[in-house]
Amino acid sequence: MEKLHCFAVTLPGLENIAARELESLSVDEISAEEGGVSFQSTMDGVMRVNLRMRVATRILIRLAEFRAHSFPELFNKAARIHWERYIGPATALEMHASSHGSKLLHTGRVEKAVSDAIAQRCAGTAEGGPIGQAQRILVRMDDDICTISIDSSGERLDRRGYRMHSGRAPLRETIAAAMLQWMNWQHDESLVLPMCGSGTFAIEAAWSALHRAAGLDHEFPFRQWPSFKKKRWQRIYAKAEAMRRDVALNICASDLDPEIIHQAERNAEAAGVAGQIRFSVEDFTKTAAPEGAPGVLLCNPPYGDRIKGDVRGLYRQLGEMLRERFGGWRIAVIVPDQGCENALAMPVRDRLKIKHGGKWVYILRL
């Protein structure tokens, strides 16, 4: 089966965690790059990665890379791509072009050249099935080198479909999944989540522990491609569903706001894991460690637009609570700046710089 050159797009800072996750999904030639991870796989592998990966934002297939100094040259080389495998004559296209340091600076004309090449290549081909979401095509011009990719994921993979209710600046599902992997949380360990917000940490943890694939409810555009093999997809999907398991979990999530907890409970219900998580209304300063062996505590305190005044006082209180009650636990806290890190007054074992909500923040392992 043909090997495809692929790229898993991630939030900046999550590349290495995504690379480790891809290692478990049986793909080849894995290499972390800025903004994601390149890898090689068959189309079956692309479907499997889309269905099961938790940290990636979307999965691209890199269809071609070539040098282009003129728009006719771009058109001619783009027309050599086997577009008929991916595009039916009635498929709507969503073109995205960027250009840096290249003679072809006009991104609108870049998009037009490639879309015209697709139209010529696909003229007269059989339709690829019912038309749904538009097919995203990405064209990047860097120093006259053109890279053309097709998006196999459609809507962002972090949009799992369960978060029907959320507050301001909710944590992305991919960040929650990445933190759980980074902290190596295991299903037989306690997981404590103060200031849990809409419940993303708790739900992602439950899905991971239960081996519930992240993309079971996702609508993938590759299912509309003329080359799509329905039986292969059904086999991959059935295998993902067969991996599910039923285990007892000790996930404790709390927040001071009763309405926020109500929203989190509804999200957990939509995700099918309401019975696996204990939600409670509680001030984070009252959080106590469950009985038994130390486990993992994750916290994304409010900062920026989510809170008024000096947030460092909140981090100071959080540090006091953690030192007093969670000795021996593996702890990860998101901080927006050095001032909040200093306010925690706890030794930092490791740190991860990521982009969240358009801003750089740090995840501290304490």
C-alpha positions as CSV (number, residue, x, y, z in Angstrom):
1,M,0.0,0.0,0.0
2,E,1.3,3.5,-0.9
3,K,3.1,5.4,1.8
4,L,1.8,9.0,2.2
5,H,3.8,11.9,3.5
6,C,1.8,13.4,6.4
7,F,1.9,16.2,8.9
8,A,0.1,16.3,12.3
9,V,-0.6,19.9,13.1
10,T,-0.3,20.7,16.8
11,L,-0.5,23.8,19.1
12,P,3.0,25.3,19.4
13,G,4.8,23.5,22.3
14,L,3.1,20.2,22.0
15,E,5.2,18.8,19.1
16,N,7.3,16.4,21.2
17,I,4.3,15.0,23.0
18,A,2.5,14.5,19.7
19,A,5.5,12.7,18.3
20,R,5.5,10.2,21.2
21,E,1.8,9.6,20.8
22,L,2.3,8.9,17.1
23,E,4.9,6.3,18.0
24,S,2.1,4.3,19.6
25,L,-0.1,4.5,16.5
26,S,2.2,2.4,14.1
27,V,3.4,5.1,11.7
28,D,6.8,5.6,10.3
29,E,9.5,8.3,9.8
30,I,8.3,10.4,12.8
31,S,10.0,13.8,13.1
32,A,8.9,16.7,15.3
33,E,9.0,20.1,13.6
34,E,7.8,23.6,14.4
35,G,4.0,23.5,14.6
36,G,3.6,19.7,14.4
37,V,5.1,16.3,13.5
38,S,5.8,14.9,10.1
39,F,5.4,11.2,9.5
40,Q,4.7,8.6,6.8
41,S,1.8,6.1,6.7
42,T,-0.7,4.4,4.5
43,M,-4.2,5.7,4.0
44,D,-5.3,3.2,6.6
45,G,-2.8,4.8,9.0
46,V,-4.1,8.2,8.2
47,M,-7.6,7.1,9.1
48,R,-6.4,5.4,12.3
49,V,-4.4,8.5,13.4
50,N,-7.4,10.8,12.8
51,L,-9.6,8.5,14.8
52,R,-7.4,7.9,17.8
53,M,-4.9,10.7,18.2
54,R,-5.6,13.0,21.2
55,V,-3.0,15.8,20.9
56,A,-3.1,16.8,17.2
57,T,-5.3,19.6,15.8
58,R,-5.5,18.2,12.3
59,I,-3.8,15.7,10.0
60,L,-2.6,16.9,6.6
61,I,-1.4,14.8,3.7
62,R,1.5,16.5,1.8
63,L,0.6,15.8,-1.8
64,A,3.5,17.5,-3.5
65,E,6.6,19.8,-3.1
66,F,8.2,21.5,-6.0
67,R,9.9,24.8,-7.1
68,A,7.7,27.3,-8.9
69,H,8.8,30.7,-10.2
70,S,5.6,31.6,-12.2
71,F,1.9,31.1,-12.0
72,P,1.8,29.0,-15.2
73,E,4.5,26.8,-13.7
74,L,2.6,26.5,-10.5
75,F,-0.5,25.5,-12.5
76,N,1.2,22.9,-14.6
77,K,3.0,21.2,-11.7
78,A,-0.2,21.3,-9.5
79,A,-2.1,19.6,-12.3
80,R,0.2,16.6,-12.1
81,I,-1.1,15.7,-8.6
82,H,-3.7,12.9,-8.6
83,W,-6.5,15.1,-7.4
84,E,-9.1,12.6,-8.7
85,R,-8.3,10.5,-5.7
86,Y,-9.5,13.2,-3.3
87,I,-11.8,15.6,-5.2
88,G,-15.1,14.9,-7.0
89,P,-16.3,17.3,-9.6
90,A,-19.0,18.7,-7.2
91,T,-16.7,19.0,-4.2
92,A,-16.5,22.5,-2.7
93,L,-12.9,23.7,-2.2
94,E,-11.6,25.8,0.7
95,M,-8.2,27.1,-0.4
96,H,-5.6,28.5,2.0
97,A,-2.4,29.9,0.6
98,S,0.6,31.6,2.3
99,S,3.7,33.1,0.7
100,H,7.1,34.1,2.2
101,G,10.2,35.0,0.4
102,S,8.8,33.9,-3.0
103,K,8.2,35.5,-6.4
104,L,4.6,34.4,-6.2
105,L,3.5,36.8,-3.5
106,H,-0.2,37.2,-4.4
107,T,-1.9,34.5,-2.4
108,G,-5.1,34.9,-4.2
109,R,-3.5,34.1,-7.5
110,V,-1.7,31.2,-5.9
111,E,-5.0,29.8,-4.8
112,K,-6.5,30.4,-8.2
113,A,-3.7,28.6,-10.0
114,V,-4.1,25.5,-7.8
115,S,-7.9,25.5,-7.9
116,D,-7.8,25.7,-11.7
117,A,-5.3,22.8,-11.8
118,I,-7.7,20.8,-9.6
119,A,-10.7,21.6,-11.9
120,Q,-8.7,20.6,-15.0
121,R,-7.5,17.3,-13.5
122,C,-10.9,16.3,-12.1
123,A,-13.0,17.3,-15.1
124,G,-15.1,14.4,-16.2
125,T,-14.3,12.1,-13.2
126,A,-17.0,10.3,-11.3
127,E,-18.4,12.0,-8.3
128,G,-17.0,10.8,-4.9
129,G,-20.3,10.5,-3.0
130,P,-22.5,13.0,-1.2
131,I,-21.1,16.5,-0.8
132,G,-20.7,17.6,2.8
133,Q,-18.1,20.0,4.3
134,A,-15.8,21.9,2.0
135,Q,-12.4,20.2,1.3
136,R,-9.5,22.3,2.7
137,I,-6.4,22.6,0.5
138,L,-3.3,24.3,1.8
139,V,-0.6,25.8,-0.4
140,R,2.6,27.2,1.1
141,M,5.2,29.1,-0.8
142,D,8.5,29.5,1.0
143,D,11.6,30.7,-1.0
144,D,9.9,29.6,-4.2
145,I,9.3,26.1,-2.9
146,C,5.6,25.2,-3.1
147,T,4.2,22.6,-0.7
148,I,0.6,21.5,-1.4
149,S,-1.4,19.6,1.3
150,I,-4.9,18.3,1.7
151,D,-6.6,18.3,5.1
152,S,-7.9,14.9,6.1
153,S,-9.5,16.0,9.4
154,G,-12.0,18.7,8.5
155,E,-13.1,20.4,11.7
156,R,-10.3,20.7,14.2
157,L,-9.7,17.4,16.1
158,D,-9.8,19.1,19.5
159,R,-13.5,19.8,18.9
160,R,-14.6,16.4,20.3
161,G,-18.3,17.2,20.3
162,Y,-19.0,16.8,24.1
163,R,-18.3,20.3,25.3
164,M,-21.7,21.9,24.9
165,H,-21.2,24.3,27.8
166,S,-18.1,26.2,28.7
167,G,-17.0,29.4,30.4
168,R,-14.5,32.0,29.2
169,A,-11.2,30.9,27.6
170,P,-11.9,27.1,28.0
171,L,-8.9,24.8,27.9
172,R,-8.5,23.1,24.6
173,E,-9.0,19.3,24.7
174,T,-5.7,18.7,23.0
175,I,-3.9,20.6,25.8
176,A,-5.7,18.6,28.5
177,A,-4.8,15.3,26.7
178,A,-1.2,16.4,26.3
179,M,-0.8,17.3,30.0
180,L,-2.2,13.9,31.0
181,Q,0.3,12.2,28.7
182,W,3.2,14.5,29.9
183,M,2.4,13.6,33.5
184,N,2.1,9.9,32.7
185,W,-1.2,9.6,34.6
186,Q,-2.4,6.0,34.9
187,H,-6.0,4.9,35.2
188,D,-5.4,3.3,38.6
189,E,-4.1,6.5,40.1
190,S,-6.2,9.2,41.8
191,L,-6.6,12.4,39.7
192,V,-7.5,15.6,41.4
193,L,-8.7,18.6,39.4
194,P,-9.3,21.8,41.4
195,M,-10.8,24.8,39.5
196,C,-11.9,22.3,36.9
197,G,-14.0,24.7,34.7
198,S,-16.0,23.0,32.0
199,G,-14.5,19.6,33.0
200,T,-12.1,19.1,30.0
201,F,-9.3,17.5,32.1
202,A,-11.7,15.1,33.7
203,I,-13.4,14.0,30.5
204,E,-10.2,13.6,28.6
205,A,-8.8,11.6,31.4
206,A,-11.8,9.3,31.5
207,W,-11.8,8.8,27.7
208,S,-8.1,8.0,27.8
209,A,-8.5,5.5,30.7
210,L,-11.5,3.8,29.0
211,H,-9.6,3.7,25.7
212,R,-12.4,5.6,24.1
213,A,-11.1,6.9,20.7
214,A,-11.2,10.7,20.5
215,G,-12.6,10.9,17.0
216,L,-15.5,8.4,17.1
217,D,-18.1,11.1,16.5
218,H,-16.0,13.2,14.1
219,E,-17.0,13.9,10.5
220,F,-13.9,13.3,8.4
221,P,-13.7,14.7,4.9
222,F,-11.7,11.6,3.7
223,R,-15.0,9.7,3.8
224,Q,-16.1,11.8,0.8
225,W,-12.9,11.1,-1.3
226,P,-13.4,9.1,-4.5
227,S,-10.6,6.8,-3.3
228,F,-12.2,6.2,0.1
229,K,-12.5,2.5,1.0
230,K,-15.5,2.0,3.1
231,K,-14.7,-1.5,4.3
232,R,-11.2,-0.5,5.5
233,W,-12.7,2.4,7.4
234,Q,-15.3,0.2,9.0
235,R,-12.6,-2.3,10.1
236,I,-10.4,0.5,11.6
237,Y,-13.5,2.0,13.3
238,A,-14.6,-1.3,14.7
239,K,-11.1,-2.0,16.1
240,A,-11.1,1.3,17.8
241,E,-14.5,0.6,19.4
242,A,-13.3,-2.9,20.4
243,M,-10.5,-1.3,22.4
244,R,-12.9,0.2,24.9
245,R,-12.7,-1.1,28.5
246,D,-14.6,-0.7,31.7
247,V,-12.4,0.3,34.6
248,A,-13.0,2.0,38.0
249,L,-11.6,5.6,38.1
250,N,-10.9,8.0,40.9
251,I,-11.3,11.4,39.2
252,C,-12.2,14.2,41.6
253,A,-13.1,17.6,39.9
254,S,-14.2,20.7,41.8
255,D,-15.0,24.3,41.2
256,L,-16.3,27.2,43.4
257,D,-19.1,28.1,41.0
258,P,-22.2,25.8,41.1
259,E,-23.2,26.8,37.6
260,I,-19.8,25.9,36.2
261,I,-20.0,22.5,37.9
262,H,-23.4,22.0,36.4
263,Q,-22.0,22.7,33.0
264,A,-19.1,20.3,33.5
265,E,-21.6,17.6,34.6
266,R,-23.6,18.1,31.4
267,N,-20.4,17.9,29.3
268,A,-19.4,14.7,31.0
269,E,-22.9,13.3,30.4
270,A,-22.6,14.2,26.7
271,A,-19.2,12.5,26.6
272,G,-20.7,9.3,28.2
273,V,-18.5,9.4,31.3
274,A,-20.7,11.1,33.9
275,G,-20.5,8.0,36.1
276,Q,-16.7,8.0,36.1
277,I,-16.1,11.5,37.6
278,R,-17.0,12.9,41.0
279,F,-17.8,16.6,40.6
280,S,-18.2,18.9,43.6
281,V,-18.7,22.5,44.5
282,E,-15.6,23.5,46.5
283,D,-13.2,26.4,47.0
284,F,-9.8,25.2,45.8
285,T,-8.2,26.2,49.1
286,K,-10.3,23.4,50.7
287,T,-9.1,20.7,48.3
288,A,-7.9,17.6,50.1
289,A,-6.0,14.6,48.8
290,P,-8.0,11.4,48.5
291,E,-7.1,8.5,50.7
292,G,-4.5,6.1,49.4
293,A,-1.3,6.4,47.4
294,P,-0.4,9.8,45.9
295,G,-1.6,10.4,42.4
296,V,-1.7,13.3,39.9
297,L,-3.1,16.9,40.4
298,L,-3.7,19.1,37.4
299,C,-4.8,22.7,37.6
300,N,-5.5,25.6,35.1
301,P,-6.2,28.5,37.4
302,P,-8.0,31.5,35.9
303,Y,-5.9,34.4,34.6
304,G,-6.1,37.1,31.9
305,D,-9.6,38.0,31.0
306,R,-11.1,35.3,33.3
307,I,-10.2,37.1,36.5
308,K,-10.0,40.7,37.7
309,G,-7.2,42.1,39.8
310,D,-3.8,40.6,40.6
311,V,-3.9,36.9,40.0
312,R,-0.7,36.3,41.9
313,G,-2.6,36.2,45.2
314,L,-4.6,33.2,43.8
315,Y,-1.4,31.4,42.9
316,R,0.1,32.1,46.3
317,Q,-2.9,30.5,47.9
318,L,-2.7,27.5,45.5
319,G,1.0,27.0,46.4
320,E,0.2,27.0,50.1
321,M,-2.6,24.4,49.6
322,L,-0.4,22.2,47.5
323,R,2.5,22.3,49.9
324,E,0.3,21.5,52.9
325,R,-1.8,18.7,51.5
326,F,-0.2,17.2,48.3
327,G,3.3,16.2,49.3
328,G,4.5,13.3,47.1
329,W,2.0,14.0,44.4
330,R,2.8,14.7,40.7
331,I,1.5,18.2,40.1
332,A,1.2,20.3,37.0
333,V,-0.1,23.9,37.0
334,I,-0.5,26.3,34.1
335,V,1.0,29.8,34.8
336,P,0.8,32.9,32.5
337,D,4.0,34.5,33.6
338,Q,7.1,34.5,35.9
339,G,5.2,36.4,38.6
340,C,2.6,33.7,39.0
341,E,5.3,31.1,39.1
342,N,7.2,32.9,41.8
343,A,3.9,33.2,43.8
344,L,3.5,29.5,43.8
345,A,6.8,29.3,45.8
346,M,7.4,25.6,44.8
347,P,10.4,24.0,43.1
348,V,9.8,23.4,39.4
349,R,11.0,20.0,38.1
350,D,10.2,20.6,34.5
351,R,8.4,23.2,32.3
352,L,6.6,23.1,29.0
353,K,6.0,26.3,27.0
354,I,2.8,26.2,24.9
355,K,0.5,28.6,23.1
356,H,-3.0,28.8,24.7
357,G,-5.6,31.3,23.7
358,G,-3.1,33.1,21.4
359,K,-0.7,33.7,24.3
360,W,2.4,31.8,25.5
361,V,2.0,30.2,28.9
362,Y,4.0,27.6,30.9
363,I,2.9,24.3,32.2
364,L,5.0,23.6,35.4
365,R,5.7,20.1,36.7
366,L,6.1,20.6,40.5
